Amino acid sequence: MVPFAKTGGLGDVVGALPAQLARLGHEVLVMIPHYGFLDTADYHLEPLAWSLKIPIGTSEEVMTASMARDRRSGLRICFIGNAHYFNRRGLYFHHDTKEDFADNDERFAFFSRSVLEAARKLDFKPDIVHLHDWQAGLIAVYLKTVYADDPFFDGVKTVLTIHNLAHQGSFEAEGFPALGLPDSLLLPTAPLEFFGKVNFLKGAIVHADLITTVSPRYAEEIQTGKFGCGLDGVLRKRSDDLHGILNGVDYTVWSPSRDHHLPFRYYAANLSGKRMNKVELLGAAGLPIRETTPLVGMVTRLVHQKGLSLLRDAADRLFAMNIQMVVLGTGEDKFHKLLLHLQTKYPDKLKVYLAHDEKMAHQIEGAADIFLMPSLFEPCGLNQLYSLKYGTVPVINAVGGLADTVVDYDPDSGEGTGFVFAEDTPEAMLTALERALAVYARRRPWVKLMKAGMKQDFSWAQAVDQYVIQFEKLIG
């Protein structure tokens, strides 16, 4: 949850959506683990005077809790504490080795039980428990099994949001007894069983009352063999309860007219600041300042999903084009080595930052002419939404939320907001980039294209209404 801990778009959503709901007058309580590295200095956490014993297998672990309140929205946040499970440098994996914590099944089973027990202790009976991804998925399972006859939770409904189906919380069956669930859930084809393992996300999909994804296109895609990650059959059975709601953007943070990370702010009516940001970034990156050469930006996790294999296979043809590129991100070691090799090979065209740097991410959006997102799949994507607002024209693969949010440029009408390709091939990506460069060479249509993107509204005010509609339907 932004601003406390972030990984991908999930952190942005949990930071924004509950606050929007609270502003509308709904009573909202967010519960997240009290990770040891959380930055809570501005939130004045108040430890609660009680603790609870949470069963894990045949033993118990002590849960503590602290409360905070967001001064702007009034949103309440409860931090679920346990030093053994959460006082670590990483969220889900070791900070140094990038290997998953071996006890992630226990950690998030503990968290799930703690959420329910803390709600009871706080006398907070919700209409809706909104679960995000596999880490909270067991809550839906517990409510339909262990807590099925508990009068406190009578009538409570669960909504599961799948942010990325590829991450499912799959564990060896030996750890199942620690979850404290009925053995029947792990029989072949049972709700938690998946090829002999325990699958938290599958259990949540089966048991949740409603399922959402973070874009309409992705809700359709995950019901197919290509994008379903083995769970497409389970999702097709829940198709009537599956809805795609596009993520929103917090324009108080992501807007070139108010972005405090930018050296020069700018507006659609006056784009001179964007040109100055480009000169500033090129200088800081040690790249030659070629103002007539388009600057291509990428801010991404450096993993297979994000289309890094397309970049690898197209590299020589890509850098033969009249472009410069700045890439920011971290991920798989093989892609780190690839990008550093390309930086050495094309020192006047490519600068790579192997880091997670929020300030730099904003500066790339504010300086680049083109933003490249060749993802092989993309549940929603946020950077293409940021790019539109910053007049940074996106070049995207037509998958998931990218296809839902970027309209392919039509050279005859001059309408569109970006450049779209529809095949997972280097050739398709390069063709889309060539189309972009052809328009970039003509100042008037390019500025029109930039401004068309800047006019788009993907604010949370649009998205939150869709969630409220589904919540109200669910509780009748």
Secondary structure, 3 states (H helix, E strand, C coil): CCCCCCCHHHHHHHHHHHHHHHHCCCCCEEEEECCCCCCCCCCCCEECCCCEEEEECCEEEEEEEEEEECCCCCCEEEEEECHHHHCCCCCCECCCCCCECCCHHHHHHHHHHHHHHHHHHCCCCCCEEEEECHHHCHHHHHHHCCCCCCHHHCCCEEEEEECCCCCCCEECHHHHHHHCCCHHHHCCCCCCEECCEEEHHHHHHHHCCEEEECCHHHHHHCCCCCCCCCCHHHHHHCHHHEEECCCCECCCCCCCCCCCCCCCCCECCECHHHHHHHHHHHHHHCCCCCCCCCEEEEECCECHHHCHHHHHHHHHHHHCCCCEEEEECCECHHHHHHHHHHHHHCCCCEEEECCCCHHHHHHHHHHCCEEEECCCCCCCCCHHHHHHHCCCEEEEECCHHHHHHCCECCCCCCCCCEEEECCCCHHHHHHHHHHHHHHHCCHHHHHHHHHHHHCCCCEHHHHHHHHHHHHHHHHC
